[in-house]
Amino acid sequence: MLFRSAAALVKAREFEDWLTAWRRAEVAETPALASTGARLASERRAALKDLIELDPKRALEMAVPAGLRRELPPAVAVLLEERIDDRGELEVSVWHRGDAAHYDRVARINGRAYRAFVFGRRANQPSKSGLPLHGVAIDDALAVDEMPYRLLDDAEKAGAGLAVDAPALVVGPELLTPATAAEFTALTGALLAAESSPGPRVAEVRLGGSGTGTPATAALTSAPSWINGAKRVLYLKIDFSDDAGAAFTDAEIQAGAAATNDYYVANSQGKTTFAATIVPATLRMPKPKSYYETSGSTNNELYTAARDAAKAYDAANGGSGAWDPDKFDRYIIVHKRISVYLYGGVAQLGGARIGLNNTVSAGTAGHELGHTQSLAHSHYWLPSGTSPVGAGSHIEYGDVFDIMGGGGSA
């Protein structure tokens, strides 16, 4: 990993040297430099994609400034990273593999899905929608800045008709120009606060620092709190052309759902309930099971297809929202075992979606619902000596008394 990162930095710096030469070149020198630049930009592109995955913060630092891109020959500019300034969804799925929690992140922006790589405060951020996302992308790999805004450079300000000393930033796709430093501070503080509220929906913030968005509207009967209250859960049964039939009967799903609800009612002292609804039909996936067995990374594609199939089923059966996952607080996709998915369940951290891999047990479903409640794994510290606060080992998933650790739903 260190070798890949170092190699990526070498290619990025070679291109930076070319940039310096290009900006200093005489007109007669530009054709030859343009050809060299295209070659270096192609090599840098592959290296920067590696760097996005290995060190997204450094990848952002190495990105070509937006204003400078306009000065480059088209053959070079077309090979540069894609600048992202928009709003979208950040889906954070968590599951347990070996000794550690594994996090998969997908950013959905204007109908496109990116593998998202984060750092700083976003490393601990749960799933969010309506999120201001800023970063750079190569193909499907996106380095996401930890801040919910991007400051404009001088060339961008000039292009927008702004004075170069005027504060200017984009929040998602929106250009904002705070009049004072105090207004800028209030705005950025409000943006960070909006992302810290419970639930997946991020309220919009306008200049002046006031939130203008609405609470989460995932369910028709949703309570104001994402965590407490009466929650509606939709179960989706799916199958495949080469492995037909649901993994479990409706009765088995209802029994597991009832036991899961009993656990939450007891442990929340009646503050949280999960009422289950099951889509009547088994939803056929667009690709055979053998395709999803080719890689563990196909799970997001599978679960997106399941969600889309449920929405299509709802539209074809009255369109009332009775079977639409987006009208429920949580939705759970149940399927037969896919061996390359190295988990019994996977869930969006602070989001609505759960996948159950050949199980509907209360222990697994309850654990994954805990992730949607924004809970990470419960672990313990194993001391190597006599002191409980001395040297030792972190045991992920190790708390045997907690459903978010190794405990069950009993």
C-alpha positions in Angstrom: 0.0 0.0 0.0 2.8 2.4 0.9 4.5 1.6 -2.4 1.4 2.3 -4.4 0.9 5.6 -2.6 4.5 6.6 -3.2 4.3 5.7 -6.9 1.2 7.7 -7.2 2.8 10.8 -5.7 5.8 10.5 -8.1 3.4 10.6 -11.1 1.5 13.5 -9.7 4.7 15.5 -9.1 5.9 14.8 -12.6 2.7 16.3 -13.9 3.1 19.3 -11.5 6.5 20.0 -13.0 5.0 19.9 -16.5 2.3 22.4 -15.3 5.0 24.8 -14.3 6.8 24.4 -17.6 3.5 24.9 -19.5 2.7 28.2 -17.7 6.2 29.5 -18.5 6.4 28.3 -22.0 6.7 30.5 -25.1 4.0 30.0 -27.8 6.4 28.1 -30.1 7.0 25.5 -27.3 3.4 24.7 -26.6 2.7 22.0 -29.3 5.5 19.8 -28.0 4.6 20.5 -24.4 0.9 19.6 -25.1 1.9 16.2 -26.4 4.1 15.6 -23.3 1.4 16.8 -21.1 -1.2 14.4 -22.4 1.1 11.5 -21.8 1.9 12.7 -18.2 -1.8 13.4 -17.6 -2.7 9.9 -18.6 -0.1 8.4 -16.2 -1.2 10.8 -13.5 -4.8 9.8 -13.9 -4.2 6.1 -13.1 -1.9 7.2 -10.2 -4.4 9.6 -8.8 -7.1 7.0 -8.8 -4.9 4.9 -6.6 -4.3 7.8 -4.4 -8.0 8.5 -4.0 -8.4 5.0 -2.6 -5.3 5.0 -0.4 -5.1 8.6 0.8 -8.1 10.7 -0.2 -6.9 13.8 1.7 -3.6 13.8 -0.3 -5.5 13.2 -3.5 -7.6 16.3 -2.9 -4.4 18.3 -2.2 -2.9 17.1 -5.5 -6.0 18.1 -7.6 -5.5 20.7 -10.3 -7.1 24.0 -9.2 -10.4 24.7 -10.9 -9.1 28.0 -12.3 -5.9 26.6 -13.7 -7.8 23.9 -15.7 -9.1 26.5 -18.1 -5.5 27.3 -19.2 -4.6 23.7 -20.2 -4.8 22.2 -23.7 -8.0 20.1 -24.3 -6.0 16.9 -24.7 -4.7 17.4 -21.2 -7.8 18.8 -19.5 -9.9 15.8 -20.6 -7.6 13.5 -18.6 -7.9 15.4 -15.4 -10.0 14.4 -12.4 -13.7 15.3 -12.3 -14.5 18.1 -9.9 -17.6 17.3 -7.8 -19.6 20.2 -6.2 -23.1 19.0 -5.6 -25.6 17.5 -3.2 -26.2 13.8 -3.0 -26.5 10.7 -0.8 -23.6 9.2 1.2 -24.5 5.6 2.0 -22.4 4.1 4.7 -22.8 0.3 5.2 -21.1 -1.5 8.0 -20.4 -5.2 8.6 -18.1 -7.4 10.5 -15.1 -9.2 8.9 -12.5 -10.9 11.0 -11.2 -8.7 13.8 -12.6 -5.4 12.5 -15.6 -3.5 11.3 -15.7 -3.0 7.6 -17.2 0.1 6.1 -18.4 0.5 2.5 -19.3 4.0 1.3 -21.2 4.9 -1.8 -21.9 8.5 -2.9 -25.0 8.9 -5.2 -25.0 12.2 -7.1 -27.3 13.0 -10.0 -28.0 9.3 -10.8 -24.3 8.3 -10.6 -22.8 6.0 -8.0 -19.2 6.5 -6.8 -17.1 4.5 -4.4 -16.5 7.1 -1.8 -13.3 7.5 0.2 -13.3 9.8 3.2 -11.1 11.2 5.9 -11.3 13.4 9.0 -14.8 13.9 10.4 -16.5 12.1 7.6 -14.8 8.8 8.7 -17.3 8.8 11.6 -20.3 10.1 9.6 -23.3 7.9 9.2 -25.5 7.7 6.0 -26.9 11.0 4.9 -29.0 12.4 2.1 -29.1 15.9 0.7 -25.5 16.2 1.8 -23.2 18.8 0.2 -20.5 16.8 -1.4 -17.2 18.2 -2.6 -14.3 16.3 -4.0 -12.6 14.9 -7.0 -13.3 11.7 -8.9 -11.5 9.4 -11.4 -14.0 7.0 -13.0 -16.1 5.6 -10.1 -13.6 6.5 -7.3 -14.4 9.7 -5.4 -12.3 11.5 -2.7 -14.7 13.4 -0.5 -13.6 16.5 1.3 -14.4 16.5 5.0 -15.9 20.0 4.8 -19.5 20.7 3.5 -18.2 23.5 1.2 -15.4 24.5 -1.1 -13.7 27.8 -1.3 -13.4 29.3 -4.8 -9.9 30.2 -6.0 -9.1 33.6 -7.5 -9.6 32.5 -11.1 -13.0 31.1 -10.3 -14.0 34.4 -8.5 -12.9 36.4 -11.5 -14.9 34.1 -13.8 -18.0 34.7 -11.6 -17.5 38.5 -11.7 -16.4 38.6 -8.0 -13.5 40.6 -6.5 -10.6 38.3 -5.7 -10.6 39.4 -2.1 -14.3 38.7 -1.7 -15.1 35.5 0.4 -16.9 33.0 -1.9 -17.7 29.4 -1.6 -19.9 26.7 -3.1 -22.2 24.6 -0.9 -23.2 21.7 -3.1 -23.9 23.4 -6.4 -24.8 26.8 -4.9 -22.5 29.8 -4.9 -22.6 31.8 -1.7 -20.8 35.1 -0.9 -20.8 35.9 2.8 -20.6 39.6 3.4 -18.4 39.4 6.5 -16.1 37.0 8.3 -18.7 36.6 11.0 -21.3 35.6 8.4 -18.9 33.1 7.0 -18.3 31.6 10.4 -22.0 31.4 11.2 -22.7 29.7 7.8 -20.0 27.1 8.1 -21.0 26.3 11.7 -24.7 25.9 10.7 -23.6 23.6 7.8 -21.7 21.3 10.2 -24.5 21.3 12.7 -27.0 20.3 10.0 -24.9 17.2 9.2 -24.8 16.2 12.9 -28.6 16.0 13.4 -30.1 12.5 13.9 -31.4 10.7 10.9 -30.3 10.6 7.3 -31.8 13.8 6.0 -29.6 16.9 6.0 -31.5 20.2 6.3 -30.4 22.9 3.8 -28.7 25.9 5.3 -28.9 29.4 3.8 -26.7 32.3 4.2 -27.4 33.6 7.7 -27.0 30.2 9.2 -30.7 29.1 9.4 -31.8 25.6 8.5 -34.5 25.6 5.8 -34.9 21.9 5.2 -37.7 19.6 6.4 -37.3 16.7 8.8 -36.8 13.2 7.4 -39.9 12.0 5.4 -38.9 8.4 5.0 -42.2 7.1 6.3 -45.7 8.3 6.1 -46.1 7.8 9.8 -42.6 8.7 10.8 -42.0 10.2 14.3 -39.9 13.4 14.5 -37.0 11.4 15.9 -35.1 9.1 13.7 -34.3 6.8 16.6 -37.3 6.8 18.9 -41.0 6.3 18.1 -43.1 3.9 16.0 -41.1 2.8 13.0 -42.4 1.0 9.9 -40.2 -1.7 8.4 -40.6 -3.1 4.9 -39.3 -6.6 4.1 -38.3 -7.4 0.6 -38.0 -11.1 -0.5 -35.8 -11.5 -3.6 -34.8 -14.4 -5.8 -32.8 -15.1 -9.0 -33.3 -16.8 -12.3 -30.8 -19.5 -11.4 -32.0 -19.9 -7.8 -35.8 -19.3 -7.7 -37.9 -18.9 -4.6 -37.7 -16.8 -1.4 -35.2 -17.7 1.3 -38.0 -17.7 3.9 -41.7 -17.8 4.1 -43.8 -14.8 5.2 -44.6 -16.6 8.5 -40.9 -17.1 9.2 -40.1 -13.4 8.4 -43.0 -12.3 10.6 -41.8 -14.4 13.5 -38.3 -13.0 13.3 -39.7 -9.5 13.0 -41.9 -9.9 16.0 -39.0 -11.2 18.1 -36.9 -8.3 16.9 -39.6 -5.8 17.8 -40.0 -7.4 21.3 -36.3 -6.9 21.9 -36.4 -3.2 21.1 -39.6 -2.6 23.0 -38.1 -4.1 26.1 -34.7 -2.5 25.8 -36.0 1.0 24.9 -38.7 0.8 27.6 -41.3 1.2 25.0 -39.8 4.2 23.3 -39.0 2.4 20.0 -41.1 -0.1 18.0 -40.6 -1.7 14.6 -43.8 -2.8 12.8 -43.1 -5.2 9.8 -44.8 -5.2 6.4 -43.8 -7.8 3.8 -44.0 -7.2 0.0 -46.4 -9.9 -1.1 -44.4 -11.0 -4.2 -40.9 -12.4 -4.4 -38.9 -9.9 -6.5 -36.8 -11.3 -9.3 -33.4 -9.7 -9.6 -32.1 -8.6 -13.0 -29.0 -10.8 -12.9 -28.5 -14.4 -12.0 -27.2 -15.3 -8.5 -24.0 -16.6 -10.2 -23.2 -13.0 -11.2 -23.5 -11.7 -7.6 -21.4 -14.6 -6.5 -18.4 -13.3 -8.5 -17.5 -10.6 -6.0 -18.4 -9.4 -2.5 -18.5 -5.9 -4.0 -21.7 -6.7 -5.9 -23.8 -6.4 -2.8 -24.6 -2.7 -3.3 -25.6 -3.4 -6.8 -27.9 -6.2 -5.6 -29.6 -4.1 -2.9 -30.1 -1.2 -5.2 -31.8 -3.5 -7.7 -34.0 -4.9 -5.0 -35.1 -1.4 -3.9 -35.8 -0.5 -7.5 -37.8 -3.7 -8.0 -39.9 -3.0 -4.9 -40.6 0.5 -6.2 -41.6 -0.9 -9.6 -43.9 -3.4 -7.9 -45.6 -0.7 -5.9 -46.1 1.4 -9.0 -47.6 -1.5 -10.8 -50.0 -2.3 -8.0 -51.8 1.0 -7.4 -48.8 3.3 -6.6 -50.1 4.0 -3.1 -46.7 3.6 -1.5 -47.7 0.5 0.3 -44.7 -1.4 -1.0 -42.3 1.5 -1.7 -39.2 1.3 0.5 -38.8 5.1 0.4 -42.1 5.4 2.3 -40.9 3.4 5.2 -38.5 4.2 8.0 -36.4 1.1 7.3 -36.4 -1.6 4.7 -34.8 -5.1 4.9 -33.8 -7.2 1.9 -33.8 -10.9 2.5 -32.1 -13.3 0.2 -30.6 -16.8 0.0 -27.0 -17.2 1.0 -24.4 -15.6 -1.3 -21.2 -17.1 -0.2 -18.9 -14.2 -1.2 -20.9 -11.9 1.1 -18.9 -12.5 4.3 -21.7 -11.5 6.7 -25.1 -12.5 8.0 -26.3 -9.0 7.7 -25.1 -5.6 6.5 -26.7 -2.2 7.2 -26.4 1.5 6.4 -25.0 3.3 9.5 -27.7 5.8 10.3 -29.6 4.9 7.1 -32.7 3.0 6.1 -31.4 -0.1 4.3 -30.5 -3.6 5.7 -29.4 -6.7 3.8 -29.9 -10.2 5.4 -27.8 -13.0 3.9 -29.9 -16.2 4.5 -31.2 -15.2 7.9 -34.1 -13.5 9.6 -33.1 -14.2 13.1 -33.8 -11.6 15.8 -30.2 -11.5 16.8 -29.0 -10.5 13.3 -31.9 -8.3 12.3 -31.8 -6.6 15.7 -28.0 -5.9 15.3 -28.4 -4.5 11.9 -31.4 -2.3 13.0 -29.0 -1.0 15.7 -26.7 0.2 12.9 -29.6 2.0 11.3 -30.1 3.6 14.7 -26.6 5.1 14.2 -24.9 2.6 16.6 -21.5 1.2 15.7 -20.2 -2.1 17.1 -19.8 -2.8 20.8 -16.4 -4.0 21.8 -14.1 -4.6 24.7 -10.5 -4.0 25.7 -8.5 -7.1 26.5 -5.6 -6.1 28.8 -2.3 -7.8 28.3 -1.4 -7.3 32.0 -3.1 -6.7 35.3 -4.2 -3.2 34.7 -7.6 -2.7 32.8 -6.4 0.6 31.5 -2.9 -0.5 30.5 -1.6 -2.1 27.3 -3.8 -4.5 25.6 -5.9 -5.3 22.5 -9.1 -3.8 21.1 -11.6 -6.6 20.4 -14.1 -5.5 17.8 -17.5 -6.9 18.3 -16.4 -8.3 21.6 -19.0 -7.1 24.1 -21.0 -10.3 24.8 -23.6 -8.4 26.8 -24.7 -6.2 23.9 -26.6 -7.0 20.7 -24.2 -4.6 18.9 -21.3 -6.8 20.1 -21.3 -10.6 20.5 -24.5 -10.7 22.5 -27.8 -11.9 21.0 -31.4 -10.7 21.4 -32.2 -12.8 24.4 
